[in-house]
Amino acid sequence: MRILIAAGGTGGHLYPALAIASYLKEHHLVSRILWVAGKKDLERELILSQGFEFKQIKTQTFPRALSIKWVSFGVSLVVSFFQSFLILWQFKPSIVIGMGSFHSYPVVMVAFLFGIRSLICEQNAYPSLTNRFLSWYASKIATSWAQTNEYLSRRVKNKIQLIGNPIRSEILKAKREEGIKKLDLDKNKFTLLFLGGSQGAHNLNKSGAEAIKLLDKEKIATEIQVIFITGRNDVKWVRDFLESLEIKSLTFPYLEEIRYAYAASDLVICRSGAGAIAEITALGLPSILIPYPYAAEGHQYKNAKVLEEKGAACIIIEKNLTKERLKKLLLDLIGNKPLLEKMSRQSKKLGRPHAAQKIAELIVAM
């Protein structure tokens, strides 16, 4: 069986695709995997580092308003269809998998024209524009949330399977004691984990660092420690800022072995991208979610709202994000162990830790 995966753009599409591809490869379920993406460094570096065959196509995001961008979009769309045609003609995949980024559109559409079966995977509660278009042409649709059904036509409901958002298997393997030891943390302290996402999040980093400074003046300062993953742009100033405080902190631009940070953590503060949500729920971690306000069609807020409504997370809208507000919420949660335990249980209920395996089984069955 030969599989073609179309995924690119951000970590929210790349990492679930990587989880699926890795599972298929490790369990010898397919003979070849070809990955089609765009021209970003993150895409090329990540895919090639994992040993997968890789092809690039010319893609551009769908313009959301009337502008000159429509001209360049039209040109890139035509080119991407031609490139996809050549790639599918040469590779002859058994199944095509689209992960919801705009790279999926020409590839899955050409697969439809060739009569090749396809699977599209939706990571967010609210489906991407690409997947809403492709839902009519794909053979199967794998969703991560029950709520996604509300946004898709009734005519495609028979194609939908609620499976979850695939995560890397190693995320689940570390224990708390192992994480604490690996990161040289104190096992008796409450651990806060700040995640800026694959692109970093300046406002979250700024408010988070300033909130920690406020906590440094509280009695509770001796009882907490912080892991801060900032992204590349903010790492230096956040590290310098936190090192001046009494609260112990670790600051990284990116953490390859993030499983240890998750394992050591008691509360996560992060954006509400699909990847982060899938990981924290699979692990049953309580969270404070700060949705990225400019995410396409507000999908991060919709993701966060699912967790908030189930009692698994608290939300702070970015326009309301201040160091004082974040500090107060942190104090309230740290000081309320029964609430944190309840949030953890609710988070665990939402998690689907075996989604990669389930999608792999679906692919083989197709």
C-alpha positions in Angstrom: 0.0 0.0 0.0 1.3 3.4 -1.0 0.2 6.4 1.0 0.4 10.1 0.0 -0.1 12.7 2.8 -0.8 16.3 2.1 0.0 18.5 5.1 1.9 21.7 5.8 1.6 25.2 7.1 1.8 25.0 10.9 2.6 22.5 13.5 -1.2 22.0 14.0 -1.3 20.2 10.7 2.2 18.8 10.5 2.4 17.0 13.9 -0.9 15.0 13.5 0.3 14.0 10.0 3.6 13.0 11.5 1.9 10.9 14.2 -0.1 9.0 11.5 2.9 8.6 9.2 5.1 7.4 12.0 2.5 4.8 13.2 2.1 3.4 9.7 5.8 3.2 9.2 6.7 1.7 12.6 4.0 -1.0 12.3 4.9 -1.8 8.7 1.4 -1.2 7.5 2.4 0.5 4.2 5.1 0.0 1.6 5.8 3.7 0.9 4.8 7.1 2.2 5.1 10.3 0.2 4.6 13.7 1.9 3.4 16.7 -0.1 3.7 20.2 1.5 4.7 23.7 0.7 8.0 25.6 0.8 8.3 26.6 4.5 11.5 25.7 6.3 9.5 24.1 9.2 7.8 21.8 6.7 10.9 20.7 4.9 13.1 20.3 8.0 10.6 18.3 10.0 9.5 16.0 7.2 13.0 15.2 6.0 14.4 14.8 9.5 11.9 11.9 10.0 13.1 10.1 6.8 9.9 10.5 4.7 9.9 11.1 0.9 9.0 14.7 0.3 7.6 16.8 -2.6 6.7 20.5 -2.7 3.8 22.2 -4.4 3.2 25.9 -4.9 0.3 26.9 -2.5 -1.2 30.0 -1.1 -3.9 30.6 1.6 -7.4 31.4 0.4 -7.9 35.2 0.4 -10.6 36.1 2.9 -11.4 39.5 1.4 -11.5 41.1 -2.1 -7.9 42.1 -3.0 -5.1 41.8 -5.5 -4.2 38.6 -3.7 -6.9 36.8 -5.7 -4.7 37.1 -8.8 -1.7 35.4 -7.2 -4.0 32.9 -5.5 -5.5 31.9 -8.8 -2.1 31.4 -10.4 -0.8 29.4 -7.5 -3.9 27.3 -7.5 -3.6 26.4 -11.2 0.1 25.6 -10.7 -0.6 23.4 -7.6 -3.2 21.4 -9.5 -0.7 20.7 -12.3 2.0 19.8 -9.8 -0.5 17.5 -7.9 -1.5 15.8 -11.1 2.2 15.0 -11.9 2.9 13.8 -8.4 -0.1 11.5 -8.3 0.5 10.2 -11.8 4.1 9.3 -10.9 3.6 8.0 -7.4 0.2 6.2 -7.9 -0.9 6.2 -4.3 -3.4 3.7 -2.9 -4.9 6.3 -0.6 -4.5 10.1 -0.3 -4.7 11.7 3.2 -5.4 15.5 3.5 -4.8 17.1 6.9 -6.9 20.2 6.4 -4.3 22.8 5.4 -4.6 24.5 2.1 -2.0 22.1 0.7 -4.7 19.4 0.9 -7.1 21.0 -1.6 -5.4 20.4 -5.0 -4.0 17.0 -3.9 -7.3 15.5 -2.7 -9.2 17.0 -5.6 -6.9 15.5 -8.1 -7.2 12.2 -6.2 -11.0 12.4 -6.7 -10.5 13.0 -10.4 -8.2 10.0 -10.6 -10.7 7.8 -8.7 -8.2 7.4 -5.8 -9.8 7.0 -2.3 -9.1 9.8 0.1 -9.3 10.5 3.8 -9.4 14.1 5.2 -8.6 14.7 8.9 -10.0 17.6 10.9 -8.2 18.6 14.0 -10.4 21.5 15.2 -13.9 21.7 16.5 -14.8 24.1 13.6 -13.6 22.5 10.3 -11.2 24.4 8.1 -12.4 26.0 4.9 -10.3 23.5 2.9 -12.0 20.6 4.7 -15.5 22.0 4.2 -14.8 22.1 0.5 -13.2 18.7 0.4 -15.9 17.0 2.5 -18.0 16.5 -0.6 -15.2 14.7 -2.5 -13.3 12.8 0.2 -14.1 9.1 0.7 -13.9 9.4 4.5 -13.7 12.2 7.1 -12.0 11.7 10.5 -13.0 14.3 13.1 -11.6 15.1 16.5 -14.8 16.6 18.1 -18.4 15.6 18.1 -19.3 19.3 17.6 -17.7 19.2 14.2 -20.7 17.4 12.7 -22.8 20.6 13.3 -20.7 22.5 10.7 -20.7 19.8 7.9 -23.6 19.1 5.6 -26.0 16.2 6.4 -25.2 14.7 3.1 -21.6 13.8 4.2 -22.5 12.5 7.6 -22.2 8.9 6.5 -18.5 9.5 5.7 -17.7 10.9 9.2 -15.9 9.0 11.9 -15.1 10.6 15.3 -11.6 9.5 16.0 -9.6 12.3 17.6 -6.5 14.3 16.7 -3.4 12.1 16.4 -0.5 12.9 18.8 3.0 11.6 18.9 3.2 8.3 20.8 6.2 9.5 22.9 4.0 12.2 24.5 2.3 9.5 26.5 5.3 7.6 27.7 6.9 9.8 30.4 5.9 9.6 34.1 5.9 12.6 36.5 9.0 11.3 38.4 10.9 10.9 35.1 10.0 14.4 33.9 11.0 16.0 37.3 14.3 14.2 37.2 15.0 14.9 33.5 14.4 18.7 34.0 16.0 18.9 37.4 12.9 20.2 39.1 11.6 19.9 42.7 9.1 17.0 43.0 7.4 18.8 45.9 6.6 22.1 44.0 3.6 22.9 41.9 4.7 23.1 38.2 3.3 25.6 35.7 3.9 25.0 32.0 3.6 27.9 29.6 3.5 26.9 25.9 3.8 29.5 23.2 3.1 27.0 20.4 5.1 26.1 17.3 5.2 29.8 16.2 5.6 31.4 19.6 3.0 33.7 21.2 4.4 37.1 22.3 1.4 38.4 24.2 1.1 35.1 26.1 4.9 35.2 26.9 4.7 38.8 28.0 1.7 38.4 30.3 2.9 35.1 31.6 6.3 36.3 32.5 4.8 39.4 34.2 2.3 37.3 36.1 5.1 35.1 37.4 6.8 38.3 38.6 3.7 39.2 40.6 3.5 35.7 42.0 7.1 36.0 43.1 5.9 38.5 45.7 3.3 36.2 47.1 3.9 33.6 49.9 3.2 30.9 47.4 6.3 31.7 45.5 8.3 29.1 47.4 5.9 26.4 46.4 5.9 26.8 42.6 8.2 26.4 39.7 7.8 27.3 36.0 8.6 25.8 32.6 8.4 28.3 29.8 8.5 27.4 26.1 8.5 30.7 24.3 9.3 30.1 20.6 12.5 31.5 19.1 11.8 35.3 19.2 11.2 35.7 22.9 13.4 33.2 24.6 16.3 35.6 25.5 14.3 38.3 27.2 11.9 35.9 29.0 14.9 33.9 30.3 16.6 37.0 31.5 13.4 38.4 33.0 12.6 35.2 35.0 16.1 34.5 36.1 15.9 37.7 38.3 13.1 36.1 40.3 13.2 33.7 43.3 10.7 31.3 41.6 12.7 28.6 39.8 12.2 28.7 36.1 13.3 26.9 32.9 13.0 28.7 29.6 13.3 27.1 26.2 12.7 28.3 22.7 11.5 24.8 21.8 11.6 21.5 23.6 12.1 18.4 21.5 11.4 16.1 24.4 8.3 18.0 25.5 6.9 14.8 27.1 9.1 15.5 30.1 7.6 19.0 30.5 4.1 17.7 30.3 4.8 14.9 32.7 6.3 17.3 35.3 3.4 19.8 35.0 0.4 20.4 37.2 -1.2 23.2 35.1 -0.7 24.2 31.4 -1.1 27.8 30.1 -1.2 27.9 26.4 -3.0 28.8 23.1 -5.8 26.5 22.1 -4.5 25.2 18.8 -5.7 21.7 17.9 -2.3 20.1 18.6 -1.9 21.5 22.1 -5.5 20.6 23.0 -5.1 17.0 21.8 -1.9 16.6 23.9 -3.2 18.1 27.1 -6.5 16.2 27.0 -4.7 12.9 26.2 -2.7 13.4 29.3 -5.6 14.7 31.4 -4.0 18.0 32.3 -6.0 21.0 33.5 -5.3 24.2 31.5 -5.8 28.0 31.1 -6.4 28.6 27.5 -5.7 31.9 25.7 -7.1 31.5 22.1 -5.1 33.1 19.3 -7.5 35.9 18.3 -6.5 35.9 14.6 -6.8 32.2 14.0 -8.9 31.5 10.8 -12.6 31.7 11.5 -12.0 31.8 15.3 -11.2 28.1 15.4 -9.0 28.4 18.5 -11.8 30.0 20.6 -14.2 27.3 19.5 -11.6 24.6 20.5 -11.2 26.3 23.9 -14.9 26.6 24.4 -15.4 22.9 24.2 -13.0 22.3 27.1 -14.4 25.2 29.1 -18.0 23.9 28.8 -16.9 20.4 29.9 -15.0 21.9 33.0 -11.6 20.9 31.7 -10.1 24.4 31.2 -10.5 28.2 31.9 -10.4 30.7 29.1 -8.9 34.2 29.0 -9.7 36.1 25.8 -6.6 37.9 24.6 -8.2 41.4 24.8 -8.8 40.7 28.5 -5.4 39.2 29.1 -3.4 41.2 31.7 -0.7 40.2 34.2 -3.1 40.9 37.1 -5.9 38.8 35.7 -3.6 35.9 34.9 -2.0 36.1 38.3 -5.4 36.0 40.0 -6.5 33.0 38.0 -3.3 31.2 38.7 -3.6 31.8 42.4 -7.2 30.7 42.4 -6.4 27.4 40.7 -3.2 26.6 42.6 -5.0 27.1 45.8 -8.0 24.9 44.9 -6.8 21.3 44.6 -10.3 19.8 44.3 -11.1 22.0 41.3 -7.8 21.1 39.6 -8.5 17.4 40.1 -12.0 17.8 38.6 -10.5 19.7 35.7 -8.0 17.0 35.2 -10.7 14.3 35.2 -12.8 16.2 32.6 -9.7 16.8 30.5 -8.9 13.1 30.5 -12.5 12.3 29.4 -12.0 14.5 26.3 -8.7 13.0 25.4 -8.3 10.4 22.6 -4.7 9.2 23.1 -5.0 6.3 20.5 -6.2 8.5 17.6 -3.1 7.7 15.5 -3.7 4.0 15.8 -7.4 4.4 15.0 -6.7 6.4 11.9 -4.1 4.0 10.7 -6.6 1.2 11.1 -9.1 3.2 9.1 -6.6 3.8 6.3 -5.7 0.1 6.1 -9.5 -0.8 6.0 -10.1 1.6 3.1 
